[in-house]
């Protein structure tokens, strides 16, 4: 019998946000694209999976910043010296250019799960038109975002304690893990976490975009992870959203009450997910059971608009 990856319900803050913002996109992300990695399988699943693997320039720039900071910490953890500022930033900008070129040149077709495929290229958006010069302007926006964000990481006095922390005190650096809520895996990926000499756990989230209402909730989820995984006292867990481009840090102290509130929100979200959950390994289901949002404006930047016929 051939091995089959089990299709299981899990929860993450991003999954909950997708369901709340557009059930149809949620369907394509977690159900309609399942098994699409098999190039010889169902064509619609394959199409959905390829669209799911696409990214956009804002997300790509954010991921490059996260990866650069992760490498900075890993170099320190290995006993090496952090890279010089110019080399640190130049390497990240070079990554942006490489990913852009790979997408433009269609290299993603060789390895769709590994090589960048930009939705801007896929949908031939005017902003990515090199003939008119729009692409240069658009690209410069995200080059500058990377430069500003990484410069802020190196310079912000609010981050000095983080930058100089002892690697022996570090708890996480972009490490994906899970904890359990009513038998369901809840995914948590703290950008960075460490425990100070007084036993206080500090959890950091690097942000390259604008503040969102969901940011605090995400830190509360991480605090729950800290309690369950690192045996942290909820009253001694502090979360921080570092909005690098704005050079602003928002501190969140969930405490036991905040964790209980976050736990209730997870349970409410899980109940909604369970109501529509099915085994996508057995059937593709019906996308019409996951309605599109009435406001079509966000569809213009959705990966799946060719499947939905919208945007």
N, C-alpha and C positions, 0 to 999 in steps of 0.2 A: 504494500500500500504506500502510495506517495505521501511524503510528509506535507502537511498543510499547516500554515501559520494560523493559530486560533484568532478569530476576530472577537475581541472582548471590549466591553465597555470600560472606559477609564475616564478620569476627570483631570482637567487642568484649567487654569484661569483663562488661557487663550481659547480652549475649546468652548468653555461656557460663554465667552464673549462672542464667539462666532455664532453660536446658536441664538443668542439674544439679538444679534444684529441682523442675521439673515438665515433662516432655517434652510433655504435652498442651498446656500453655500455650505452650510454645515453638512447637508446630505452629501454633496460632492466631495468634501474634504474627508469625511469619515466613513462613508458607505459606498457611494457611487464610484469612487476611485480605487476601492479595495480590490486587490489582485491585478491591478492595472500594470504592475511591474512585469507581468508575463506578456511579452510582445506577441505571443501566439494566442492569447486569450481573447476575451470579449472586446471588440473594437471600441465600444463606448466607454468601458472601464479603462481601457488603455488611453483613450483620449483624455478622460478626466484625470487620470494619474499624471499624464504629461503636463496638463494645465496646472495641477496641484504643485508640481515641482518648480513652476515658474516663480520668480520673485520680481520685485520692482526696485527701482533705484533707492528710494528711501529706506526700504528694508535691507538692501544690500549694503548701503553705507553704514547703517546701524550695526549690522553683523560684522563688518570689517573693523569697526571701532571696538566691539566686544572682543573679537579675536585678538586684536592688537594688545588690548589690556590684559587678556588672559595670558598671552605669550610673555608680556612684561613680568607678570607675577611668577610664571613658571620658570623664567630665567633666574629670578631672585631665589626661588625655592631650590633650584639646582646649585646654588652657590655662586652663580655668575653675576656680573655687573649688569644693571639695566642698560639698554642701548642708549647711545647719545640721542638727544632730542631730534636732531635733524634726520638721523638714520631711522629712528622710530617712526616719525611721521612720514618720511619719504617712502618707507616700505609699505605703509598702509595705503598711501595714494597710488603707488604702483599696483597694489592689489585691485583697487577699483578699476584702474585702466585695463588690467589683464582680464578681469571678469567681464567688463563691458565688451572688449574685443572678442572674447570667446563667444559671447552671446551674439554679437553682430555677425560673426563669421559662421554661425551655426554649428560650432563644435559640440554643443550640448547634445546633438543627435547621436554622437558616438557613445556618450555616457550620460543619459538624462538625469540620473540621480546624483551625479557628481559635478557636472559642469553647468555653470550659470546660464539660465535661459530667462532673459528679461521680458516681462509682459509688454513693455514699451516696444520692443523689437517685434514680438509675436503679432501684435495688433497694428504695427506700422504707424505708431502714433506720431503726429507732427513734431512733438517735442524732441523726438529722437532722430529727426531728419538732418543728416549731415550736409546735404546739398544746400540747404537754406541757412545753415549755421546755427539752427536751433539746438542741435545736439551739443555743440560746444558750450552754449549757455547753460543748458540743462545739466550737463556733466560738471561744469564748474560749481554749480550749486551744491552738489554732493561732495565734490572734492573739498570745498571750503567747509562743509559740515564736518568732514573727517578731521581736517586740520584744526578747526576750532575745538572740537570735542577732545581730541588727544592732547592739545596744548592745555586745555582746562584741566584734564586729568593730571598732568605733570605740575601745574602751577597752583591749583586751588589750595589755599591754606586749610580749608575744611577737610581736605583729603590727606594732609601731611601724616596724620596718625596712621592712616591706612597704608600709605606708601612705605612708611618706616617700620611697620609692624613686623614682629619676629615670625618668620615662616613656620616655626614650631607651634604658633598659636592659631594658624589658619585652619578653618573647618571646611571650606568649600571655595572652589574657583571654577565656576561654570560647570559644576558636576551635576549631571542629571541623576535624580533618584526619585523614590516614591515613598509615600506612607499610606496607610490604609484607613479608609473611611467606609464603614459598613460593608466590608468585603470588596470595595472598589479601589483600584490603584489611583492615588492622587499624585500627579507629577509635580515636582518642584525642582527648579533649576536656579538656585541663587547665583547671582553674578559673582559675589564675593562675600565671605563670612569669616569672622575671626572672634576669638574669645580673649578678652583682656585679662590683666593680672587679678582683677577683682571678680572674675567669673562672669562678667557681662558679655553676652553674645551680640555682636554687631553684624547686621546683614545689609549689604549694599546692592543697589540696583542701578546700573548705569543707563542713563536715558539720553538719546540724541534727538528726540522729538519734543513735542510740547506736552505739558502735563495733561493727564486724563483722570477721570474719576476712578477708573479701575486700578490705578497705580497703588493706592493705599491698600486696597483689598489684596493685591498680589503680595505685598509685604506681610499682611496678616496671615496669608496662607503659608508663607515661608516661616513665620514665627511658629505656626502649628507644626511644621516640619522640624524646626529646631527643638521643640518640646519633645516630639516623638522620637526623633533620630539622634539628637545630641543630648537628650535628657536635660534640656535647658529649662530653668524656672521662667515661666511666661512673664513674670514681673521684672525679669532681668534680660529681656530681649529687646533690642532697639533696632528698628529698620530705618533705612535712609534711601530716598530717591534722589540720586545725583543728576540733576538736569545740566549736563555738561555745557551745552551751548549757551545757556543762560547763566552758567556759573552759580547755580543755586542748589542748595540741599534742603530737602523737606524731611524732617524727622518724624517717625511714627513709632509710638510706644503702645502696642496693642494691649498688653497686659492680659490677664485671664479673661476679662470681660470682652476685650476685642477678639480674642481667640474663639470664645464661645459664639460671638456674633458671626465671625467668619465661618465657623463650623455649621451654623444654621443656614448660612447662604449656600454653602457647598451642598448641604442636604437638599435644599429647595431646588438647586440647579440639577442635582442628580436625579431627583424625582421627575423633572421635566425631560431629562435625557432618557431615563428608563421608559417613559411613556411612548417614545418613538423608536426605541432601540430594537434592532433585529440582527441576526447573524448574516453579515454581508458575505461571508464565505459560502453560504448556501443559496442566497438569492440577491439580486441587485436591488430589490425593492422598487418603490415607485417614487420618483422625485416629486410628483404632484402631491404627495402626502407631506411634503416639506415646503410650505408656501413661500413664494418670493415676497420680499417686502414691497409695500406700496410705493414708497419713495424710490424712484429708479436712479436718482443721482449717484449714489455710491456704486451703482453697477458699472459706471464708466471706468472704474479702476479695478474691477473684479476679474480674476483669472478665468472664470467660467462663463463669461458673457457669450461666447460662441455656442455653448451648450444651452444656455437659457434664452438665447435670441433677444438679448436686451443689452442696452448700453452702447 
